[in-house]
Amino acid sequence: MTTTTPNIWTGNLVRLRAVEPRDWEAFHANDLDTESQRAGWSIQFPRSEAASKDWAEREAKAEPLGDNVRFAIENMQGELVGTINTQHCNVHAGTFSYGIALFRPHWRKGYAREAIQLVLRHFFNELRYQKVNAQVYSFNDASARLHESLGFRLEGRLRRMGFTNGQPFDELHYGLTREEFEQPLPAQPVRRNWLDWARQIQAVAQIGLTYAEIAYDRERYETLHALAVEIFAAYTGEESQAVLKAVTTQPGYVTPKVDVRAACFREGKILLVRERSDGRWCLPGGWADVGDVPSEAAAREVHEEAGFVCQALKLLGVFDANRAGEPLSAYHAYKLVFLCEITGGDAQANHETQGVDFFDRDEIPPLSEARSDPRVLAECFAHWDDGQRPAHFD
């Protein structure tokens, strides 16, 4: 009989270990991911494979400098998913900080949360530290929400401390004391993971119902379909019938929906509309209709939601709507954003919008992130600044 010895560096989702020479390839691949680099601090110059191998070799052999140490984060399948390192360890004051980077394919799986908790538990309970500090970049909403969910308190904001993607960003300074760490955390919502799973279950069920010919198979797919609807209803607060109508609107093989958005500028300010549904702001746009020319659909949405007449100049970017900002509940969608030029009309809201205005990049109001998240707006301003910028794509 084989037994497993409990290890303080092992959680339910991840384990922390030393960097090994074999890890160079995963780190090298992450260095080539621009958005992952941006979230980590800044986009670095290309590094050769030989340099990445040398770095991994040095890290594998390096001794910790006091309590400053780098960990590799590995999931329970043995896959390297990121890194976390402690720094600024002040034994006299009992304070420390850390940096964490998850490789993009492993975002939003709970890995970062558990890796941070493993480090905090060791430093608070074994090394007698009494406070941890964390810096979060203002454009990284996901990181801010993560730290707040862990009990961190926002203690300050330093303006314009860095620059990326064509604009400056602020540093948000969070802190957590040992006593606060020991307090029970409120139950964490599992909404995001459950909705991801429900979407996949619903897609499998709908595709199965489309092609299944045996009655036994159809019964099983119908059961899966009903289960997906029940999960959607439980984690969105919607009535089951409303959810059922939403997920069966498009019969047959399940494919992502297409959301078209328009980026219109006036004197360097971007056009946003305020949604009646949540009172927040977004780029004018919506679902494309069957038969629509995508660019013309975006221009039509501007006229309907904001009152302006415009013409699409170029495709600004193609975004996966479920991998940034607030994911959509029942759908997987792609977002097509067009850079448009206003040629006429006047600001006028409609039955879906209650406000129309232009905003400078430093004055962006609260966003309806399922429609337009900060990453999309940053790309819009980058294209306004550089007319030759190539289209972004996920």
N, C-alpha and C positions, 0 to 999 in steps of 0.2 A: 504494500500500500504506500502510495506517494503522498507526502504531506508538504504543504507550502508554508514556509516561515513568513510571518507577517513582516512587512518592510515599511518603514515610515515614509519612504519615497514613492509608495504605490497607492493609488486611489482606485476608484471604480472604473474610470475611463482612461486614465493615463498613468504612466510612471515616469519619474525623473531619474536620469542616469548621466554619467559623464559623456562628453563628446568622444566619439571614436573616429579613427582615420577613415573608416568606410562611409562616414556621414557626409564627406565632401560633396558627393554628387547631388544630394538633396539640397544642401545649402547653395550650391552653385546654381541649381535650377531656380531656387527662390530669388537669387540675385538678378535673374533675367526677367522676373515678374515686376513690371513697373509699379503697379498699384500696391503690391505687397511691400516693395521698397519704400514707396511714398508713405505708407502707414507706419513703417518702422522709423523713419526720420527723414531721409532724403534719398534721392536717386543717385546711386553711385556710378562711377565710370566702369565700363566692362572689365571683368577680371578673368584672367585666363584659367583654364582647368588646372594647370600646374600650380598657379597661385592659390586656388581653392584647396587643392590637395595639401599644399604646404600649411595653409591656415588650419585645416583640420588636424594635421599632424601636431602642430604646435599646441592647439587647444587640448588635444588628447594627452599631451605630456605635461601641460602646465599645472603647477601646484596652485591651490587657492591663495590669493593675496589677502591674508586675514580671513574675513568672512565674505569677501567678494569672490563669487564663484559663478561659473556658467554651467547650466544644466541643459542637456538635450531632453526634449519632451517626446515621449514615445507612447503610442496608443497600445491597447491590449492585443492588437494584432502584430505588434513588433514594428510598426511603421513609424518612422521619424516624422513628426508633425510640426515641430517648431523648436524654439529655445526660450529659456528664461534665465536672466542673470541678475544676481544681487550686486548692489553697488552703493557707494557713499555710506559704507557701514561705519558708524561712529559708536564704538563700544562705550565710551565715556557718557555720551548723551543717551545711548540706547535707541538710536534711530538708524534707519536704513531705507533704501529705496530699491527699485528693480526695474528692469526693462523686459518686455515679453514680445515675441514675434511668432505668430502662427502662419504656416504656409497656407496660401489662399485656398487650396482644395479642402482644407480642414477648418475653415472658419465656420462659426455658428454650430458647433457640435458639442459645446460644453467643455472642450479641452482647455482653453485658456483659464476658465473659471477654476477648474480643479487644480491646474498647475499652480496658480497663484495661492490657492488655499493650502496646498502642500508646503509651499515655501513659508507662508506666514505661520503655519502651525509649528514648524521647526524653529523658526527664529524667535517666536514668542514663548514657546513652551520649553525649548531646550537651550537656547542661547541667551535668554533673559532680555531680549530687546523689548522696548515698551511702545514704540511707534514706528509705523511705516509710512513713507511718502511716495506718491506716484504722480507722474506728469502725464497728462493726456493732451493731445493736440486738438484744437477746437473743431477741426473738420472731421474728427473721428467720433461720430455720435455713438457708434456701437461700443467703443471702449469706455466712453463716459457712462453709458447705461450699465455696462458690466461692473464698473467700479462702484457705482452707486448701489447696485443690487447686492454687492458684497459688504455694504455698510460704510464705505468710504464717504467722507464729507468734503464738499468743495470748500477749500480754504482761501482760494485766491485765483486771480486771473492776470497773467502778464500779457500785455497786448503786443502784437506784431513781433513775436520772438523767433519766427521762422518764415520761410518762403518756399512755396511749392505750387506747381500747376498754375503759374501766372499770378499768384496773389499771396499776400502775407497771411499768416495764421497766428492765433494766440496760443498760449500754454495755459492749460487748466491744472491747478495744483490741488491734489486730493490728499487727505490724510486719514489714517485709521489707527487708533490706539489699541493696546492689548486688551483693555477692558471692553472696548467696543467689539473687538474680534470675538471675544468670548460670549457676547450676547447672542441668543438664538436669532437667526435670520428669518424673516418672513418666508413663507413657502414660495419657492420660485415658480413662476409660471412656466408650464411646459408647452404653452400655446404654439410657439414657433415650430418645435420638432413635431408635435402632433399634427399640425396643419401640413407640414411637409409630407409626413407619412400618409395622411388622409388623401392628399392630392394623388400620391402614387397609387394608393389602393383604388381610388375612384377611377384612375386612368386604366389600370389593369382590368377592373371590372367592366368598364364601358367597352374597351377593346374586345374583351372576351365575349360580351353580349353581342357584339357586332358580327363575330365570326363563328361563335359556337353553334353547332348543329345538333348536339346531343342534349336531350332535356336535362339530364343529370348535371352536365356542365353548366347549363344556363341557370339552374337553381343555385349552384355554388356562386356564380358570378353575381346573381341578384342579391345573394346574402352579403357578399363583399361590398356591393354598391350601397346597400342599406346601412352597412357598418360605417362606410365613409361618410355618408350623409349624417349619421348620428354623431360622429366625431366632429365634423364641421359645425353642427348645431351647438354642441356642448362647448366648443372653444371659441365661438364667435358670438354666441348669444342670440343668433338668428333662429327663427322658427324653422322646423324641419322642412315644411312645405316650401318655404322660400329658398332654402338651400337646395332642395331637390330640383326646383325650377331652374336655379342658377347652373347647376352642374349638368343638367340634361338639355340645356339650350342648344348645344352643338353635338348632335348625335354622331355615331360612327367613331372612327379612329381619333383618339384624343391628340390634339396638337396645341402648341402654345397660341394664345391670342396675341393680336397685334395692337399696340397702343401707339398712336402718333401724337407727337408734341411739336410745338413751334417755338423757336427762340427768336423773338423780335426785339430789336434794340432801338432806343432813341437817345441820342447824346450819351452813349455809353451805359445807359440804364436798361435793364431787362424788363420786358412786359410780363407781369404775373396777374392771375385772376384769383379771386377769393371764392372758394367753394362753399356753397350753402350747406352741404352735407356735414362738414366738420369745422367750418369757419377758418380754415387755413388756406395758404396760398400755393399756387403751382403754375407751371407753364400751361397756357391754353392747349387743350387737346382732349383726346378720348379714344375709344375703340374705333378702329377702322371698320367700315361697312363692306360687305361683299360687293365687288365691282369697283371699289374706290381705287383711284391712283393715289399711292401713299402721300406724295407731296401735296396733291390737291386736297386730300382729306385734312392734312394739317392746316392748310390755308383756310379751309372751310370752318374748322373748329375755332380759329382766331376770330373770324367774322361773327360766328354764332355766340361765342362766349365773351368776347371783348369788344366787338363792334368795329374792328379795324379790317381793312382790306389789305392783303399782303400777298407776296409771291415768294415761293421757296427758291433759295439760291443754291443750296447744297445740302447733302446729308451730313449732319454734324456728328452723329454717332448712333450705334446700335447697342442697347443696354439690356441685360437680363434683369427684368424688373423684380425677380425674386431673390436676387443675390446682393442687394444693397437697399439701404433704407428700411422701410416697413414692408415686408413681403405681402403679396396679395393672398387672400385667404383661399378661395376656391379655384383659383386659376394659376397657371404658369403663363407668363406673358413676356414678350419682347417689346421693348420701347424704341421706336424710331424717332429721333429728334432731328428736325430740320432747321437750319439757319434761314430765317425769312426776312424780307424787306417790306416794311409798311409802305403802301402806295396810296392809301386813302382811308376814309372813314373816321369815326370819332369813338372815344371810349364809351362803351355802353354794356352794362351787364345784362344777363338774361335769366331765365328761370332756374338755371343751374349755378349761376354765379351771383355774388352780392357785392363785388368790388373789382375794379380794374385800375391798375396803377403801374408805374415804372419804378424800379428800385436799383440803386447803386449796389455794387458787390459787397460793400460794408454795411448795408442797411437791409439785408434780406429779412423779411418777416418770418414768423413760424410757418414751416412748410408742411403741406400735406404729402408726407414722404412716400406714400404708396403711389402717388402721381408724379412727384418731382422731388428727388432727394438731393442733398447737398452735392453729391458727386456729379450728378447731371448738370446742376447749375454751374459748378466749377468748370466743367468742360465747355459749357456755353460761353462763359466769359473768356476762356482760353482761345476759343475760335474767333471771338470778337476782336481780341488783341492781335491774333495772328491769322490773317486771311488765307495763308498757305498751309495751315495746320491740317494734317490728314484726318480723316474720319476716325473716331474712336470706335472700337468694337470689343465686346466681351467674348 
